[in-house]
Amino acid sequence: MYQYTALDQTIVQERVNQYRDQLNRYFKGELSDEEFRPLRLQNGLYIQRHAPMLRVAIPYGLLSANQLRMLAHIAHKYDRDYAHFTTRQNIQFNWPKLEDTADILQDLATVQMHAIQTSGNCIRNTTSDEYAGVAADEVTDPRPFCEIIRQWSTFHPEFAGLPRKFKIAVSAAAEDRAATSVHDIGLFIVKNDAGEIGINVLVGGGLGRTPIVGTVIREFLPWQHMMSYCEAILRVYNRHGRRDNMYKARIKILLKALGAEEFTRQVEAEFKHLIDGPATLTEAELHRVAQHFTQRTYPTRPIVEFDTSDKAFTRWRERNTRAHKIAGYASVVVSLKPNGIAPGDATTAQMNFVADLAKQYSFGEIRVAHEQNLILADVAQEDLHSVWLALKSQGLATPNIGLLTDIIACPGGDFCSLANAKSIPIANAIQDRFDDLDYLHDLGEIQLNISGCMNSCGHHHVGHIGILGVDKDGSEWYQISLGGSAGDNNGGNSPAIAKIIGPSFSAAEVPDVIEKIINVFVAQRAADEKFIDVVQRIGITPFKEAVYPPKH
């Protein structure tokens, strides 16, 4: 767990004080709505459909038990006893009062948290693998690299007013668990045959109105030049990115307009002025940052041969636990996807409970997953049964991780003023339709993602099944796409943007459509073939024919 330095704490506290003064001036009428808007956005505060929404940063998805308890406290004192975890490892409070927001930021500062740069045209919260540091398939722990990016990007004067928001993700494992390929900058940390660490740099990924998989512009960049190269990329973007049209302002549009070759040429030219400069990383600096993370010593725990006679526990263990790099340990996924609940929501009681569980069984740490679940990363295998029973008592042990009902969804039209349609009722209707866990387990891994608008906060473009809410003559309709994938780093399932199958459907029709799609998959699959593999093998036509029968 990264521990703030005195400088970190001072910066965060001074920002709280600054915002409190700005808020007071706004209430006194000394700042207009237009003047206050960029100031509140710099502190993660939006004005949504019904109330303000505060987005709080959880850098690279890592929380301490005390921090999670503080989030629960804020949900209870200032909100409606729940909060929403997002696909970018943030947490959102949907009902705070504007006059309370400075007090909320002050409470956050007491546990080394903030909402700085969680919105606005700046470098946003850096995301990473929720299993960073414990994953068996990683080449190195990416968290110190993420922390260096956080320190570099926070209040960076040159990049505080970019053409548009800017998102960076870092992965160091064989499986890309952070959708790194669809970020403005994606950094894949890799190791060569000589055992040296380098970085494959992707630029121009993104979803929204123009979904694009990032382009590799530099292979095996020496890790020491990570910051210099990112700065070179951002300088080119800041210089040429469009500011006259917000829909064409992202770096992916610039890369497409210039062409990858010319864009790369300009970045390399800029990089020549920065290489071996002040932003060059050293072993000493990397070690310094790494030392600010809580150093973990794992007591020796036995490797357990589990009794499979308890079907319910076995199913949960198979779906909701992951291999750990240390023998005798496992990572536990806490499901925030029970039927009837908005995907990614957690109540005050649940957050406090998970914090207590983490303290007892997982060294007091929690991770936030891209899929909007929580992770207890360091649980001894011999404690898994006790953890399962505890999670069951709070409705947090649904054994559906990676299955059809483990749905990624944005808050949609229930909250967001940008949304064309609701997301949560659609997710709940699909969960209700597919409530047979035996059937879900037989179907295997299927990622279904839902967004309420083209901003794609639910990442529908990279879902195996994607659902997009659209406005049709003032009514809510839903467009279905198939074959998306966030991919991995080893070329198994490459990143792919889903293809739209045809005209949109009414809300009432969506569960039937998903059932027809699943029926085609069941009929076409070979042995234990996965859904995404079937779609890639047979294409979308058979699914389209099932969903849109020929007219007579």
Summary of the structure (lengths in Angstrom):
residues: 552
radius of gyration: 22.9
end to end distance: 63.3
largest distance: 73.5
contacts: 1922
relative contact order: 0.10
helix: 40%
strand: 19%
